Amino acid sequence: MNLLDVHNLLNFIWGETFRLNEELREKLKPLGFKVEPVEEVFNAYIYLDGEWREMLYPHPAFEIKPGGEVGATLQGFYFVFGILKEKISEEFVKEFIEKFRKSYIYGSENFLEDFYNYQSPKEPNEVFKEIKESEEKIINFEVGELTVEELERHLFDFIELIKKYSLFDL
């Protein structure tokens, strides 16, 4: 990859994140969500070559309150929501894994240990058991490596799923 390619990719992910921020602010407000401005996120991680690697460089992201974040890395666009462990059911985990093929499930404290990683999948009942047995209080459900078009569609599908299981007070 040459410098122009890197420059164009960074401009694309930052530009699209700003655009998504404005677009989602209007679309999510009637659903009870508040979209915060775009910020630089430092010390995040990206899953490359079978392991989580620290990104010392910033990437764009914004919060969706309550509990969510939308952003972009070199791999594509993503969203992640933290959900209280006590509210998570085995049915929710199963439906999440079935609906969102490129997904990760991990804790908020020990976030480098995946309960679920689409690149080495496990059965939903095994994932749920590990979640329940963990010391984690908040479990992150992430859908990533998406195009801009996929992000919005999957985000609204996820919102329907969290409403179905009453995971947030909206």
Backbone as ProteinMPNN parsed JSONL, in Angstrom:
{"seq_chain_A": "MNLLDVHNLLNFIWGETFRLNEELREKLKPLGFKVEPVEEVFNAYIYLDGEWREMLYPHPAFEIKPGGEVGATLQGFYFVFGILKEKISEEFVKEFIEKFRKSYIYGSENFLEDFYNYQSPKEPNEVFKEIKESEEKIINFEVGELTVEELERHLFDFIELIKKYSLFDL", "coords_chain_A": {"N_chain_A": [[0.854, -1.178, 0.0], [0.6, 2.193, -0.844], [1.48, 5.618, 0.146], [-0.507, 7.406, -0.79], [-2.72, 5.701, -1.024], [-3.117, 5.03, 1.69], [-3.671, 7.575, 2.717], [-6.055, 8.186, 1.294], [-7.735, 6.111, 2.242], [-7.875, 6.71, 5.013], [-9.067, 9.274, 4.882], [-11.506, 8.498, 3.765], [-12.66, 6.76, 5.777], [-12.838, 8.518, 7.961], [-14.378, 10.636, 6.884], [-16.795, 9.305, 6.177], [-17.573, 8.437, 8.687], [-18.15, 10.862, 9.985], [-20.32, 11.638, 8.369], [-22.132, 9.513, 8.823], [-22.576, 9.939, 11.536], [-24.057, 12.348, 11.618], [-26.3, 11.574, 10.127], [-27.312, 9.346, 11.591], [-27.871, 10.574, 14.003], [-30.267, 11.932, 13.605], [-31.973, 9.814, 12.824], [-31.955, 8.03, 14.987], [-32.823, 9.383, 17.218], [-35.734, 9.508, 17.568], [-36.052, 6.919, 18.455], [-35.146, 6.808, 20.985], [-32.423, 7.049, 21.462], [-29.323, 8.787, 21.989], [-27.042, 10.459, 20.028], [-23.693, 11.09, 20.149], [-21.03, 13.529, 19.389], [-18.446, 12.892, 16.879], [-15.363, 11.447, 17.809], [-11.795, 11.067, 18.422], [-10.505, 7.894, 18.889], [-8.28, 6.329, 20.958], [-5.817, 3.741, 21.627], [-7.242, 1.432, 20.998], [-8.202, -1.861, 19.801], [-7.502, -4.169, 17.137], [-8.5, -6.968, 15.239], [-6.291, -9.003, 13.815], [-4.727, -11.367, 11.717], [-5.399, -13.553, 13.401], [-5.184, -12.633, 16.037], [-5.688, -10.167, 18.668], [-4.613, -6.907, 18.175], [-2.964, -4.02, 19.338], [-3.902, -0.723, 18.504], [-2.043, 1.96, 18.064], [-2.559, 4.287, 16.905], [-5.107, 6.767, 16.27], [-8.649, 6.202, 15.7], [-11.795, 7.006, 14.109], [-14.817, 7.444, 15.978], [-18.078, 7.332, 17.527], [-20.278, 7.815, 20.287], [-23.321, 6.108, 20.997], [-25.857, 6.674, 22.964], [-28.077, 4.915, 25.064], [-25.21, 2.952, 25.888], [-23.75, 2.294, 23.443], [-21.452, 2.293, 20.582], [-20.28, 3.563, 17.502], [-18.053, 3.185, 14.829], [-15.008, 3.329, 12.829], [-12.402, 1.372, 11.492], [-9.284, 0.311, 10.025], [-10.197, -2.022, 8.951], [-12.863, -1.712, 8.363], [-16.264, -0.638, 8.996], [-17.917, -0.542, 12.208], [-20.064, -1.511, 14.963], [-20.682, -1.472, 18.467], [-22.148, -2.624, 21.452], [-22.497, -2.399, 24.938], [-23.821, -4.582, 27.281], [-25.617, -5.26, 30.236], [-24.655, -8.082, 32.032], [-26.491, -9.57, 33.542], [-28.882, -9.218, 32.23], [-28.769, -10.631, 29.902], [-29.828, -13.266, 27.834], [-29.824, -16.776, 26.92], [-31.198, -17.173, 24.553], [-31.053, -14.646, 23.35], [-28.266, -14.478, 22.856], [-27.969, -16.603, 21.046], [-29.587, -15.746, 18.89], [-28.287, -13.355, 18.216], [-25.736, -14.309, 17.324], [-26.554, -15.855, 15.141], [-27.735, -13.912, 13.465], [-25.74, -11.993, 12.961], [-23.051, -12.402, 11.28], [-20.3, -11.596, 11.173], [-19.106, -11.162, 13.933], [-18.308, -10.361, 17.374], [-18.085, -11.277, 20.802], [-17.426, -10.117, 23.954], [-15.986, -9.349, 27.188], [-16.16, -6.326, 29.221], [-14.115, -5.753, 30.95], [-12.014, -7.711, 30.716], [-11.237, -7.563, 27.892], [-9.769, -8.692, 25.815], [-10.153, -11.341, 25.787], [-12.167, -13.383, 24.134], [-15.599, -14.291, 24.233], [-17.005, -15.054, 22.104], [-16.014, -15.339, 18.748], [-16.198, -14.736, 15.423], [-14.338, -15.834, 13.732], [-13.401, -18.098, 14.873], [-15.677, -19.875, 15.635], [-18.116, -20.767, 18.221], [-20.61, -22.833, 19.784], [-23.792, -21.33, 20.526], [-24.916, -21.977, 23.107], [-22.668, -22.716, 24.575], [-21.222, -20.321, 24.519], [-22.984, -18.669, 25.955], [-22.915, -19.957, 28.467], [-20.215, -19.521, 29.207], [-20.251, -16.738, 29.4], [-22.055, -16.333, 31.54], [-20.634, -17.592, 33.606], [-18.482, -15.965, 33.898], [-16.603, -13.235, 35.444], [-17.319, -10.816, 34.57], [-19.242, -7.801, 34.379], [-20.421, -6.281, 32.424], [-21.129, -7.055, 29.096], [-19.814, -6.974, 25.887], [-21.179, -6.653, 22.686], [-20.283, -6.926, 19.505], [-20.37, -5.946, 16.1], [-18.675, -6.143, 13.149], [-16.299, -5.125, 10.57], [-17.706, -4.091, 8.404], [-19.335, -2.689, 5.485], [-20.225, 0.734, 4.748], [-22.914, 0.8, 4.022], [-23.838, -1.683, 4.971], [-23.483, -1.29, 7.697], [-25.47, 0.53, 8.692], [-27.857, -0.906, 8.152], [-27.43, -3.3, 9.638], [-27.115, -2.194, 12.188], [-29.692, -1.161, 12.765], [-31.09, -3.571, 12.698], [-29.917, -4.772, 14.919], [-30.78, -3.039, 16.945], [-33.522, -3.601, 16.893], [-33.363, -6.186, 17.855], [-32.337, -5.832, 20.485], [-34.462, -4.45, 21.549], [-36.478, -6.38, 21.377], [-35.647, -8.2, 23.333], [-35.692, -6.606, 25.531], [-33.375, -5.172, 26.516], [-32.394, -2.649, 27.022], [-33.557, 0.293, 28.656], [-35.654, 1.906, 26.919]], "CA_chain_A": [[0.0, 0.0, 0.0], [1.411, 3.415, -0.866], [0.982, 6.705, 1.0], [-1.761, 7.943, -1.311], [-3.767, 4.75, -0.644], [-3.355, 5.201, 3.122], [-4.331, 8.878, 2.846], [-7.429, 8.069, 0.792], [-8.487, 5.252, 3.151], [-8.147, 7.469, 6.238], [-10.073, 10.292, 4.562], [-12.785, 7.823, 3.563], [-13.282, 6.293, 7.017], [-13.195, 9.678, 8.782], [-15.48, 11.342, 6.223], [-18.023, 8.514, 6.291], [-17.973, 8.425, 10.094], [-18.821, 12.141, 10.237], [-21.605, 11.599, 7.682], [-22.984, 8.586, 9.578], [-22.907, 10.579, 12.796], [-25.164, 13.288, 11.381], [-27.459, 10.824, 9.649], [-27.863, 8.53, 12.674], [-28.387, 11.468, 15.052], [-31.679, 12.192, 13.295], [-32.741, 8.576, 12.738], [-32.016, 7.307, 16.257], [-33.452, 10.2, 18.26], [-37.101, 9.061, 17.885], [-36.014, 5.577, 19.047], [-34.69, 6.935, 22.366], [-30.967, 7.071, 21.548], [-28.654, 10.064, 21.805], [-25.794, 10.285, 19.285], [-22.672, 12.07, 20.536], [-20.139, 13.89, 18.286], [-17.319, 12.018, 16.524], [-14.118, 11.681, 18.557], [-10.678, 10.182, 18.126], [-10.375, 6.834, 19.881], [-6.906, 5.822, 21.05], [-5.579, 2.494, 22.362], [-8.224, 0.398, 20.664], [-7.581, -3.081, 19.28], [-8.011, -4.66, 15.859], [-8.228, -8.403, 15.142], [-5.53, -9.272, 12.597], [-3.938, -12.602, 11.706], [-5.725, -14.441, 14.499], [-4.984, -12.094, 17.386], [-5.998, -8.763, 18.891], [-3.405, -6.072, 18.144], [-3.231, -2.653, 19.765], [-3.769, 0.359, 17.523], [-1.497, 3.14, 18.736], [-3.081, 5.415, 16.137], [-6.543, 6.967, 16.54], [-9.66, 5.945, 14.676], [-13.006, 7.772, 14.419], [-15.955, 6.735, 16.56], [-18.985, 8.158, 18.319], [-21.15, 7.081, 21.2], [-24.77, 6.088, 20.882], [-26.301, 6.41, 24.333], [-27.246, 4.23, 26.039], [-24.441, 1.729, 25.738], [-23.187, 1.893, 22.163], [-20.434, 3.05, 19.852], [-20.128, 3.297, 16.071], [-16.771, 3.714, 14.399], [-14.373, 2.732, 11.664], [-10.977, 1.061, 11.56], [-8.762, -0.053, 8.706], [-10.947, -3.192, 8.484], [-14.217, -1.352, 7.974], [-17.103, 0.018, 9.993], [-18.361, -1.441, 13.259], [-20.773, -0.98, 16.122], [-20.562, -2.31, 19.651], [-22.991, -2.228, 22.576], [-22.268, -3.083, 26.199], [-25.094, -4.984, 27.886], [-25.471, -5.859, 31.563], [-24.65, -9.546, 31.961], [-27.694, -10.126, 34.167], [-30.031, -9.102, 31.318], [-28.513, -11.43, 28.698], [-30.399, -14.62, 27.833], [-29.248, -17.687, 25.933], [-31.911, -16.941, 23.294], [-30.474, -13.447, 22.748], [-26.932, -14.834, 22.341], [-28.17, -17.449, 19.861], [-30.108, -14.932, 17.793], [-27.215, -12.433, 17.83], [-24.732, -15.043, 16.541], [-27.161, -16.25, 13.867], [-28.028, -12.739, 12.622], [-24.567, -11.167, 12.661], [-21.985, -13.356, 10.974], [-18.981, -11.048, 11.535], [-19.35, -10.588, 15.256], [-17.485, -10.7, 18.53], [-18.691, -11.065, 22.111], [-16.314, -10.075, 24.916], [-16.262, -8.583, 28.387], [-15.661, -4.951, 29.242], [-12.887, -5.708, 31.749], [-11.0, -8.548, 30.077], [-11.776, -7.49, 26.529], [-8.975, -9.438, 24.842], [-10.62, -12.73, 25.862], [-13.464, -13.453, 23.466], [-16.566, -15.347, 24.47], [-17.339, -15.495, 20.749], [-15.266, -14.694, 17.674], [-16.705, -15.417, 14.226], [-13.253, -16.52, 13.031], [-13.29, -19.409, 15.528], [-17.0, -19.896, 16.276], [-18.545, -21.753, 19.215], [-22.059, -22.963, 19.878], [-24.377, -20.294, 21.392], [-25.09, -22.399, 24.506], [-21.334, -22.667, 25.182], [-20.927, -18.899, 24.683], [-23.815, -18.187, 27.06], [-22.386, -20.539, 29.702], [-18.978, -18.799, 29.541], [-20.64, -15.387, 29.828], [-22.655, -16.422, 32.88], [-19.614, -18.012, 34.566], [-17.41, -14.958, 33.972], [-16.674, -12.188, 36.467], [-17.694, -9.587, 33.88], [-20.553, -7.216, 34.671], [-20.933, -5.793, 31.136], [-20.675, -7.865, 27.963], [-19.853, -6.223, 24.633], [-21.626, -7.342, 21.475], [-19.727, -6.116, 18.41], [-20.516, -6.384, 14.713], [-17.639, -5.359, 12.5], [-15.817, -5.344, 9.206], [-18.875, -3.806, 7.575], [-19.344, -1.526, 4.603], [-21.088, 1.787, 5.278], [-24.305, 0.397, 3.782], [-24.147, -2.775, 5.895], [-23.497, -0.786, 9.07], [-26.775, 1.078, 9.063], [-28.845, -1.992, 8.131], [-27.174, -4.18, 10.776], [-27.364, -1.443, 13.412], [-31.134, -1.128, 13.018], [-31.473, -4.951, 13.047], [-29.479, -4.989, 16.299], [-31.685, -2.277, 17.815], [-34.749, -4.398, 16.997], [-33.06, -7.338, 18.699], [-32.252, -5.434, 21.898], [-35.827, -4.124, 21.977], [-37.193, -7.656, 21.529], [-35.241, -8.816, 24.596], [-35.769, -5.556, 26.578], [-32.039, -5.066, 27.102], [-32.198, -1.259, 27.422], [-34.783, 1.019, 28.979], [-35.853, 2.93, 25.874]], "C_chain_A": [[0.897, 1.237, 0.0], [0.756, 4.514, -0.033], [-0.333, 7.293, 0.514], [-2.93, 7.02, -0.946], [-4.134, 4.896, 0.836], [-4.117, 6.499, 3.366], [-5.801, 8.785, 2.426], [-8.294, 7.201, 1.704], [-8.836, 6.005, 4.437], [-9.186, 8.561, 5.993], [-11.457, 9.668, 4.389], [-13.413, 7.434, 4.901], [-13.652, 7.459, 7.929], [-14.396, 10.411, 8.186], [-16.808, 10.609, 6.37], [-18.505, 8.446, 7.736], [-18.674, 9.73, 10.462], [-20.216, 12.158, 9.594], [-22.593, 10.698, 8.426], [-23.458, 9.208, 10.882], [-24.107, 11.506, 12.626], [-26.439, 12.554, 10.987], [-28.127, 10.039, 10.786], [-28.41, 9.383, 13.816], [-29.873, 11.697, 14.84], [-32.517, 10.915, 13.339], [-32.92, 7.882, 14.084], [-32.716, 8.073, 17.366], [-34.875, 9.737, 18.576], [-37.155, 7.679, 18.546], [-35.486, 5.603, 20.485], [-33.191, 6.941, 22.558], [-30.438, 8.484, 21.348], [-27.303, 9.801, 21.148], [-24.855, 11.437, 19.631], [-21.79, 12.413, 19.326], [-19.011, 12.868, 18.071], [-16.093, 12.441, 17.336], [-13.032, 10.756, 18.028], [-10.603, 9.158, 19.246], [-8.947, 6.312, 19.804], [-6.891, 4.503, 21.812], [-6.687, 1.476, 22.177], [-7.453, -0.817, 20.129], [-8.273, -3.485, 17.991], [-7.608, -6.13, 15.759], [-7.584, -8.688, 13.789], [-4.731, -10.558, 12.751], [-4.137, -13.446, 12.958], [-5.461, -13.926, 15.899], [-5.36, -10.619, 17.446], [-4.698, -7.988, 18.962], [-3.778, -4.637, 18.488], [-3.002, -1.677, 18.621], [-3.26, 1.584, 18.288], [-1.958, 4.425, 18.06], [-4.581, 5.564, 16.416], [-7.416, 6.512, 15.37], [-10.925, 6.699, 15.08], [-14.107, 6.885, 14.995], [-16.847, 7.736, 17.273], [-19.886, 7.266, 19.147], [-22.599, 7.196, 20.772], [-25.258, 5.706, 22.269], [-27.749, 5.966, 24.334], [-26.442, 3.073, 25.436], [-23.733, 1.414, 24.448], [-22.111, 2.797, 21.612], [-20.461, 2.603, 18.395], [-18.801, 3.889, 15.662], [-16.257, 3.002, 13.167], [-12.896, 2.503, 11.959], [-10.514, 0.734, 10.145], [-9.51, -1.247, 8.113], [-12.338, -2.861, 7.984], [-14.955, -0.712, 9.131], [-17.604, -1.015, 10.998], [-19.325, -0.72, 14.19], [-20.622, -1.988, 17.244], [-21.461, -1.739, 20.734], [-22.618, -3.063, 23.785], [-23.601, -3.336, 26.885], [-24.814, -5.625, 29.245], [-25.619, -7.374, 31.462], [-25.955, -10.142, 32.483], [-28.918, -10.071, 33.256], [-29.928, -10.025, 30.097], [-29.079, -12.837, 28.852], [-29.697, -15.475, 26.771], [-29.901, -17.479, 24.566], [-31.352, -15.705, 22.574], [-29.116, -13.764, 22.127], [-27.067, -15.637, 21.054], [-28.624, -16.606, 18.666], [-29.051, -13.937, 17.294], [-26.201, -13.134, 16.92], [-25.294, -15.438, 15.182], [-27.35, -15.072, 12.928], [-26.781, -12.024, 12.131], [-23.344, -12.053, 12.507], [-20.604, -12.857, 11.401], [-19.101, -10.347, 12.882], [-18.365, -11.122, 16.289], [-18.321, -10.459, 19.779], [-17.557, -11.155, 23.123], [-16.706, -9.202, 26.1], [-15.689, -7.182, 28.32], [-14.367, -4.823, 30.043], [-11.76, -6.468, 31.06], [-11.35, -8.677, 28.596], [-10.944, -8.21, 25.469], [-9.309, -10.934, 24.857], [-12.021, -12.785, 25.279], [-14.321, -14.588, 24.019], [-16.973, -15.938, 23.121], [-16.547, -14.657, 19.755], [-15.631, -15.44, 16.403], [-15.615, -16.18, 13.478], [-12.917, -17.872, 13.669], [-14.573, -19.627, 16.34], [-17.191, -21.032, 17.282], [-20.065, -21.806, 19.187], [-22.611, -21.903, 20.835], [-24.537, -20.707, 22.85], [-23.755, -22.396, 25.257], [-20.927, -21.215, 25.459], [-21.699, -18.35, 25.888], [-23.295, -18.7, 28.404], [-21.128, -19.792, 30.137], [-19.28, -17.379, 30.016], [-21.135, -15.436, 31.27], [-21.628, -16.787, 33.951], [-18.508, -16.976, 34.75], [-17.638, -13.98, 35.114], [-17.147, -10.857, 35.865], [-19.08, -9.115, 34.31], [-21.236, -6.737, 33.391], [-20.294, -6.618, 30.02], [-20.864, -7.044, 26.693], [-20.237, -7.138, 23.479], [-21.238, -6.454, 20.298], [-19.997, -6.777, 17.072], [-19.568, -5.514, 13.909], [-17.329, -5.778, 11.086], [-16.937, -5.158, 8.191], [-18.593, -2.691, 6.582], [-20.251, -0.476, 5.252], [-22.554, 1.371, 5.152], [-24.724, -0.712, 4.749], [-24.288, -2.263, 7.327], [-24.889, -0.326, 9.476], [-27.841, -0.018, 9.128], [-28.671, -2.895, 9.36], [-27.433, -3.473, 12.111], [-28.857, -1.427, 13.746], [-31.677, -2.538, 13.314], [-31.097, -5.251, 14.498], [-30.395, -4.257, 17.284], [-33.009, -3.012, 17.977], [-34.543, -5.591, 17.929], [-32.984, -6.944, 20.176], [-33.616, -4.991, 22.432], [-36.621, -5.409, 22.249], [-36.902, -8.288, 22.882], [-35.195, -7.814, 25.756], [-34.431, -5.364, 27.296], [-31.666, -3.642, 27.518], [-33.556, -0.659, 27.75], [-34.954, 2.171, 28.001], [-37.299, 3.378, 25.848]], "O_chain_A": [[1.853, 1.308, 0.772], [-0.374, 4.366, 0.434], [-1.189, 7.645, 1.326], [-4.01, 7.498, -0.599], [-5.312, 4.887, 1.194], [-5.087, 6.527, 4.124], [-6.684, 9.262, 3.139], [-9.465, 7.516, 1.921], [-9.975, 5.941, 4.899], [-10.089, 8.751, 6.809], [-12.459, 10.241, 4.815], [-14.58, 7.744, 5.141], [-14.679, 7.401, 8.606], [-15.327, 10.767, 8.908], [-17.831, 11.23, 6.657], [-19.709, 8.403, 7.987], [-19.681, 9.713, 11.17], [-21.176, 12.634, 10.2], [-23.747, 11.071, 8.634], [-24.607, 9.023, 11.285], [-25.059, 11.448, 13.404], [-27.527, 12.881, 11.462], [-29.35, 10.062, 10.93], [-29.322, 8.954, 14.522], [-30.651, 11.66, 15.793], [-33.643, 10.928, 13.836], [-33.931, 7.214, 14.303], [-33.156, 7.478, 18.35], [-35.205, 9.583, 19.751], [-38.174, 7.307, 19.128], [-35.385, 4.561, 21.131], [-32.716, 6.848, 23.69], [-31.033, 9.282, 20.625], [-26.508, 9.009, 21.655], [-25.184, 12.607, 19.431], [-21.792, 11.677, 18.34], [-18.675, 12.092, 18.965], [-15.827, 13.628, 17.522], [-13.298, 9.803, 17.296], [-10.635, 9.518, 20.422], [-8.468, 5.911, 18.743], [-7.826, 4.185, 22.547], [-7.026, 0.742, 23.105], [-6.227, -0.799, 20.022], [-9.449, -3.194, 17.772], [-6.5, -6.498, 16.15], [-8.241, -8.624, 12.75], [-4.131, -10.802, 13.797], [-3.181, -13.988, 13.513], [-5.507, -14.697, 16.857], [-5.357, -9.914, 16.436], [-3.787, -8.351, 19.706], [-4.774, -4.104, 17.997], [-2.034, -1.792, 17.869], [-3.998, 2.17, 19.08], [-1.764, 5.519, 18.59], [-5.246, 4.587, 16.759], [-6.976, 6.45, 14.222], [-11.115, 7.001, 16.259], [-14.305, 5.748, 14.569], [-16.425, 8.849, 17.585], [-20.209, 6.138, 18.773], [-23.044, 8.223, 20.26], [-25.099, 4.565, 22.702], [-28.577, 6.584, 23.666], [-26.934, 2.324, 24.592], [-23.143, 0.338, 24.344], [-21.886, 3.906, 22.097], [-20.641, 1.423, 18.095], [-18.452, 4.985, 16.1], [-16.95, 2.196, 12.548], [-12.234, 3.327, 12.588], [-11.275, 0.869, 9.187], [-9.464, -1.463, 6.902], [-12.935, -3.65, 7.253], [-14.35, -0.295, 10.119], [-17.703, -2.202, 10.691], [-19.397, 0.509, 14.207], [-20.457, -3.186, 17.014], [-21.532, -0.524, 20.918], [-22.444, -4.277, 23.685], [-24.41, -2.423, 27.05], [-23.893, -6.429, 29.387], [-26.581, -7.881, 30.884], [-26.464, -11.113, 31.923], [-29.887, -10.796, 33.48], [-30.894, -10.178, 29.349], [-28.848, -13.51, 29.856], [-29.064, -14.956, 25.852], [-29.236, -17.595, 23.537], [-31.195, -15.707, 21.353], [-28.844, -13.364, 20.995], [-26.358, -15.378, 20.081], [-28.096, -16.747, 17.562], [-28.935, -13.704, 16.091], [-25.85, -12.609, 15.864], [-24.588, -15.366, 14.176], [-27.149, -15.207, 11.721], [-26.76, -11.505, 11.015], [-22.688, -12.407, 13.486], [-19.815, -13.633, 11.94], [-19.185, -9.122, 12.965], [-17.707, -12.148, 16.114], [-19.158, -9.556, 19.815], [-16.816, -12.137, 23.153], [-17.646, -8.412, 26.016], [-14.845, -6.881, 27.476], [-13.602, -3.881, 29.833], [-10.676, -5.924, 30.848], [-11.709, -9.753, 28.116], [-11.384, -8.324, 24.326], [-8.803, -11.696, 24.033], [-12.965, -12.277, 25.885], [-13.837, -15.697, 24.244], [-17.246, -17.132, 22.999], [-16.425, -13.441, 19.896], [-15.402, -16.646, 16.307], [-15.916, -17.069, 12.682], [-12.225, -18.692, 13.065], [-14.558, -19.571, 17.569], [-16.548, -22.079, 17.217], [-20.719, -20.923, 18.631], [-21.978, -21.601, 21.847], [-24.321, -19.891, 23.746], [-23.722, -22.102, 26.452], [-20.356, -20.917, 26.508], [-21.135, -17.654, 26.733], [-23.245, -17.945, 29.375], [-20.987, -19.462, 31.314], [-18.631, -16.879, 30.934], [-20.681, -14.666, 32.116], [-21.742, -16.335, 35.09], [-17.688, -17.098, 35.66], [-18.73, -13.907, 35.678], [-17.349, -9.884, 36.592], [-19.972, -9.922, 34.572], [-22.461, -6.776, 33.277], [-19.084, -6.846, 30.006], [-21.936, -6.489, 26.452], [-19.701, -8.234, 23.317], [-21.791, -5.37, 20.114], [-19.873, -7.993, 16.921], [-19.642, -4.287, 13.974], [-17.978, -6.64, 10.494], [-17.098, -5.944, 7.257], [-17.722, -1.851, 6.806], [-20.965, -0.781, 6.207], [-23.341, 1.571, 6.078], [-25.833, -0.687, 5.284], [-25.127, -2.755, 8.082], [-25.416, -0.758, 10.501], [-28.641, -0.048, 10.063], [-29.645, -3.216, 10.041], [-27.918, -4.094, 13.057], [-29.236, -1.658, 14.894], [-32.619, -2.684, 14.094], [-31.853, -5.899, 15.221], [-30.743, -4.797, 18.334], [-33.565, -3.048, 19.074], [-35.436, -5.958, 18.693], [-33.516, -7.654, 21.029], [-33.898, -5.138, 23.621], [-37.347, -5.5, 23.239], [-37.798, -8.849, 23.512], [-34.712, -8.141, 26.84], [-34.364, -5.391, 28.525], [-30.722, -3.45, 28.284], [-34.576, -1.058, 27.188], [-34.458, 3.274, 28.23], [-37.666, 4.232, 25.041]]}, "name": "protein", "num_of_chains": 1, "seq": "MNLLDVHNLLNFIWGETFRLNEELREKLKPLGFKVEPVEEVFNAYIYLDGEWREMLYPHPAFEIKPGGEVGATLQGFYFVFGILKEKISEEFVKEFIEKFRKSYIYGSENFLEDFYNYQSPKEPNEVFKEIKESEEKIINFEVGELTVEELERHLFDFIELIKKYSLFDL"}
